[in-house]
Amino acid sequence: MPEVPPKYDVVILGAGVIGLSIALETARRGLKVGIIARDLPDDVHSAAFASPWAGANWASFASNDRERKWDTATFERLGKWAKSHPDMVKRRQVIYPWTTEGVYPEPWYKDIVPNYRKLQPEEVPSGFRYAIGFDSFSIHPHRFNTFLVAQLRDLGVEFHRRTVSSLDEAYTVLGPTRLVVNATGLGARSLIGVADEKVFPGRGQTILVKAPSVQGVFGWKEPHTPIEQQTYVIPRPGPEGHVILGGCNQPRNWDTQPDMAIAERILKEAFQVCPALSEGGASWKDIEVISHNVGLRPCREGGMRLEMEKRIIGQNNSELVPRLGLNGSGCEVACLHAYGIASCGYQASVGVAEEAIGLIVDYFAGL
C-alpha cells in the first residue's frame, strides 16, 4: 500500500442504521470517516435495504447478556431523543394481549421499561384474556436516519455511492486505509473476502395506514400459524398520523413483492387487536391503507457478527477480486464485522455502536 497520508482513518461499508451509528461514534472520537454504500439513507424504496422498512420500535427479544446490553443502552438514548426530537422518537404505552394461559412469559426487560404491569381484566383488549402494559418508544425510520446523517455531515463524514464486490476494494477505493467496518447486512453473504453463508434474508411485510387516533403500540402475543406470521400495530412519530401494521418474518425468502393474502390477514388481525385503526369504521375494510411494503431483514445464523478480524489484502480469493482490490496486496489491515442484526437494528443500534467503537479504539491503540 502506498505510503501516503490516508484520507480516512476508517471506511465503513453500508449506510443502514448500524453503519450510520458506528460511523457517528467513530467520528465523535476524532477519527476521519468515509462511508461507502450501494443504498444511501434517502433510498427509501429499495426493498433490499432493510432500514427504511422497519416497524422501528423498542421491544427487545435479546437472548443473551451481550444483546441485552446493546438494547439497554439504546433504550436509554431513545429516552433522551424522545425529549429533544419528538417527531423522530416518541414514548408510548405498549399493550401486549393474548388468550392462552402461559404462552407469553414475563419479558427480561420488565424492570427496565417504565410502568410495567399486568393489566386488569377490564383493561385487556376485547376478545383477549390476558395482557401486559409498559412504556417504550416508537421511531420514525426516515427521520431517524436523516438525523444521523446530519450529525455525520456536521462532523465531516463523507458519503460515497458505489458498489464494491470484494472487501479488499474498500481498503483502497477511497485511498489507503487500514480499518474497514463491514456493515453490509445481507451483502455480507456475497461480498468476496467474507462470503458468510450463515447470512440469510428474513422477509418482512407491513402495511402503512393512516389512523391519527391510534397512539399506543399493540402486539398480539398468541402464537401464530405459521409461526413466521406476527401481528403488531406501531404508530409512527410525527403529525402525519401514520401507523405501521405487521407482519411476518419469513426466513430465506427473497421475494420483494407484497403478498395480498398476508396483507389481508395483517389488516384483519390488526383491527382485532386495535379497532381504533378504522377511525370509526365498522371493520378492517375501513382502515385507510397508504402503502404495502416489503423489506428483507439481514439475518444470520447464530446472531449478529460483531468482531475485529486481522487480515492481509489479496490473500483471499485474489483471482476473483477486481483489480482495484489488489492495489494494497500484502498490506496488513483489519476489518470490524458488524452485520446480521436481523430485526433488531433500531433497538440495538446505540449499544452495538458503543461496543464497536471500543474495538476500533483498541485497534488503533495497538498500531
NORMOMO-V659138 format. One record per residue. N is the residue number from 0. SS is DSSP state (a for helix, b for strand, c for the rest). PSI is psi in whole degrees, 0 to 359 (999 if undefined). D_LAST is the distance of its C-alpha to the last C-alpha in Angstrom with 2 decimals. Layout:
N:SS:PSI:D_LAST / N:SS:PSI:D_LAST
//
This chain:
0:c:134:15.98 / 1:c:143:17.37 / 2:c:73:15.45 / 3:c:152:16.69 / 4:c:130:15.36 / 5:c:141:14.80 / 6:c:325:17.65 / 7:c:137:15.85 / 8:c:324:12.41 / 9:b:132:13.91 / 10:b:130:17.00 / 11:b:125:19.32 / 12:b:115:22.01 / 13:c:134:25.09 / 14:c:32:26.92 / 15:c:185:28.72 / 16:a:328:28.64 / 17:a:313:25.48 / 18:a:317:23.51 / 19:a:319:24.95 / 20:a:319:24.26 / 21:a:319:20.56 / 22:a:319:20.40 / 23:a:314:22.24 / 24:a:324:20.09 / 25:a:314:16.94 / 26:a:327:18.83 / 27:a:337:20.15 / 28:c:4:16.75 / 29:c:6:16.77 / 30:c:147:14.58 / 31:c:125:16.45 / 32:b:134:17.90 / 33:b:144:20.20 / 34:b:129:22.45 / 35:b:131:24.14 / 36:b:145:27.19 / 37:c:317:30.50 / 38:c:128:32.14 / 39:c:164:31.57 / 40:c:336:32.79 / 41:c:353:36.15 / 42:c:72:36.95 / 43:c:0:39.08 / 44:c:8:41.26 / 45:c:110:38.81 / 46:c:337:39.65 / 47:c:354:36.55 / 48:c:106:34.45 / 49:a:326:34.83 / 50:a:321:33.91 / 51:a:343:37.13 / 52:a:358:39.40 / 53:c:146:38.36 / 54:c:324:41.01 / 55:c:68:38.27 / 56:b:164:39.32 / 57:c:109:37.75 / 58:c:79:39.42 / 59:c:138:36.92 / 60:c:39:37.40 / 61:c:142:34.16 / 62:c:359:34.63 / 63:c:172:32.02 / 64:a:324:30.31 / 65:a:313:27.06 / 66:a:323:29.14 / 67:a:324:31.34 / 68:a:317:28.47 / 69:a:311:27.50 / 70:a:323:31.15 / 71:a:316:31.88 / 72:a:320:29.13 / 73:a:320:30.44 / 74:a:317:34.02 / 75:a:319:33.36 / 76:a:323:31.82 / 77:a:325:34.72 / 78:a:322:37.09 / 79:a:317:35.74 / 80:a:328:35.86 / 81:a:330:39.40 / 82:a:322:40.52 / 83:a:335:38.86 / 84:c:70:39.23 / 85:c:341:42.27 / 86:c:355:42.77 / 87:c:318:39.33 / 88:b:131:39.23 / 89:b:133:42.46 / 90:b:133:43.32 / 91:b:157:46.09 / 92:b:136:48.26 / 93:b:135:47.51 / 94:b:125:50.34 / 95:b:105:49.95 / 96:b:158:53.40 / 97:b:173:54.54 / 98:c:322:57.83 / 99:c:124:57.41 / 100:c:133:56.98 / 101:c:359:53.79 / 102:c:342:51.86 / 103:c:103:49.31 / 104:c:165:47.76 / 105:c:136:46.33 / 106:c:154:42.82 / 107:a:334:39.93 / 108:a:15:39.35 / 109:a:334:42.90 / 110:a:2:41.76 / 111:c:317:39.14 / 112:c:144:41.30 / 113:c:149:44.10 / 114:c:31:47.74 / 115:c:134:47.31 / 116:b:157:50.77 / 117:b:129:53.18 / 118:c:145:55.64 / 119:c:155:59.32 / 120:a:321:61.65 / 121:a:346:62.93 / 122:a:344:59.40 / 123:c:134:58.44 / 124:c:145:58.71 / 125:c:135:62.02 / 126:c:356:62.14 / 127:c:161:59.48 / 128:c:330:59.94 / 129:b:158:56.66 / 130:b:151:53.82 / 131:b:159:50.98 / 132:b:150:49.86 / 133:b:173:46.84 / 134:b:137:45.00 / 135:b:205:41.87 / 136:b:143:40.54 / 137:b:153:41.13 / 138:b:141:38.85 / 139:c:107:39.76 / 140:a:314:37.11 / 141:a:316:37.59 / 142:a:323:37.65 / 143:a:313:34.61 / 144:a:323:32.53 / 145:a:321:34.02 / 146:a:315:33.03 / 147:a:316:29.36 / 148:a:318:29.48 / 149:a:318:31.09 / 150:a:320:28.40 / 151:a:316:25.67 / 152:a:322:27.62 / 153:a:332:28.08 / 154:c:5:24.32 / 155:c:11:24.14 / 156:c:135:23.02 / 157:b:144:24.66 / 158:b:138:26.36 / 159:b:116:26.99 / 160:b:112:29.72 / 161:c:160:29.25 / 162:c:130:29.24 / 163:c:141:26.65 / 164:c:351:27.76 / 165:b:150:24.52 / 166:c:324:20.99 / 167:a:326:19.84 / 168:a:327:21.70 / 169:a:340:19.64 / 170:a:349:16.61 / 171:c:344:18.95 / 172:c:330:22.07 / 173:c:20:21.02 / 174:c:163:18.97 / 175:c:137:15.60 / 176:c:156:12.96 / 177:c:350:10.05 / 178:b:125:11.25 / 179:b:138:14.95 / 180:b:119:17.01 / 181:b:92:20.02 / 182:c:48:22.83 / 183:c:359:25.56 / 184:a:233:28.03 / 185:a:335:30.73 / 186:a:340:28.99 / 187:a:343:26.59 / 188:a:328:29.66 / 189:c:354:30.03 / 190:c:120:26.61 / 191:b:131:25.94 / 192:c:347:22.86 / 193:c:293:23.62 / 194:c:55:27.44 / 195:c:107:27.68 / 196:c:352:31.36 / 197:c:348:31.24 / 198:b:137:31.15 / 199:b:158:34.64 / 200:b:146:36.52 / 201:b:100:38.45 / 202:b:126:41.22 / 203:b:140:42.29 / 204:b:131:45.48 / 205:b:172:46.52 / 206:b:129:49.22 / 207:b:125:48.89 / 208:b:167:52.13 / 209:b:121:53.65 / 210:c:78:54.86 / 211:c:335:54.51 / 212:c:347:56.24 / 213:c:116:53.65 / 214:c:343:51.23 / 215:c:159:50.14 / 216:b:138:47.88 / 217:b:143:49.63 / 218:b:115:48.43 / 219:c:115:51.02 / 220:c:5:49.79 / 221:c:135:52.50 / 222:c:136:51.15 / 223:c:160:51.85 / 224:c:117:53.24 / 225:c:163:51.33 / 226:c:340:48.44 / 227:c:350:46.18 / 228:b:151:48.34 / 229:b:164:47.76 / 230:b:121:49.57 / 231:b:156:47.98 / 232:b:117:48.87 / 233:b:104:46.19 / 234:b:139:47.30 / 235:c:144:44.83 / 236:c:157:44.30 / 237:c:170:46.08 / 238:c:358:49.68 / 239:c:340:50.23 / 240:c:27:51.43 / 241:b:147:49.38 / 242:b:136:48.85 / 243:b:130:46.88 / 244:b:136:48.83 / 245:b:180:47.39 / 246:b:206:46.84 / 247:b:164:45.59 / 248:c:91:42.50 / 249:b:106:43.37 / 250:b:139:40.76 / 251:c:27:40.21 / 252:c:115:42.62 / 253:c:3:41.50 / 254:c:124:44.70 / 255:c:10:44.11 / 256:c:138:47.82 / 257:c:141:49.43 / 258:c:116:51.79 / 259:a:336:54.93 / 260:a:318:55.98 / 261:a:319:52.76 / 262:a:316:53.23 / 263:a:318:56.73 / 264:a:318:55.65 / 265:a:312:52.94 / 266:a:316:55.54 / 267:a:313:58.11 / 268:a:326:55.89 / 269:a:319:54.20 / 270:a:324:57.70 / 271:a:321:58.72 / 272:a:338:55.97 / 273:c:81:56.24 / 274:a:338:59.65 / 275:a:347:58.81 / 276:a:332:56.85 / 277:a:356:60.19 / 278:c:52:60.86 / 279:c:355:64.46 / 280:c:174:65.03 / 281:c:345:66.64 / 282:c:178:64.14 / 283:a:336:60.75 / 284:a:346:62.32 / 285:a:357:62.45 / 286:c:134:58.68 / 287:b:104:57.55 / 288:b:132:54.98 / 289:b:315:52.63 / 290:b:154:50.48 / 291:b:135:49.54 / 292:b:144:45.83 / 293:b:133:43.77 / 294:b:155:40.00 / 295:b:111:37.79 / 296:b:142:35.47 / 297:b:88:32.13 / 298:b:164:32.77 / 299:b:132:31.06 / 300:c:130:32.51 / 301:c:358:30.92 / 302:c:185:29.69 / 303:c:143:26.64 / 304:b:114:23.43 / 305:b:95:20.51 / 306:b:155:17.49 / 307:b:134:14.01 / 308:b:127:14.28 / 309:b:138:11.99 / 310:b:169:14.09 / 311:b:126:14.99 / 312:c:134:17.03 / 313:c:1:20.66 / 314:c:337:20.95 / 315:c:121:22.96 / 316:c:43:26.45 / 317:c:335:25.73 / 318:c:343:29.50 / 319:c:344:29.69 / 320:c:131:26.76 / 321:c:153:28.07 / 322:a:322:27.42 / 323:a:327:25.05 / 324:a:352:22.68 / 325:a:0:22.58 / 326:c:326:21.40 / 327:c:25:17.79 / 328:c:133:18.95 / 329:c:348:16.79 / 330:c:136:13.45 / 331:b:126:10.86 / 332:b:185:10.36 / 333:b:154:10.91 / 334:b:126:14.11 / 335:b:110:15.23 / 336:b:131:18.89 / 337:b:75:21.31 / 338:b:164:24.82 / 339:c:28:28.12 / 340:c:348:29.10 / 341:b:233:32.75 / 342:c:14:35.02 / 343:c:11:32.82 / 344:a:308:30.70 / 345:a:321:32.30 / 346:a:353:32.92 / 347:a:356:29.37 / 348:a:317:27.32 / 349:a:315:26.31 / 350:a:320:25.36 / 351:a:315:23.35 / 352:a:324:21.45 / 353:a:319:20.81 / 354:a:321:19.37 / 355:a:317:17.32 / 356:a:330:15.75 / 357:a:318:14.85 / 358:a:322:12.93 / 359:a:314:11.26 / 360:a:318:10.37 / 361:a:323:9.07 / 362:a:310:6.77 / 363:a:329:5.33 / 364:a:334:5.68 / 365:c:357:3.82 / 366:c:999:0.00
//
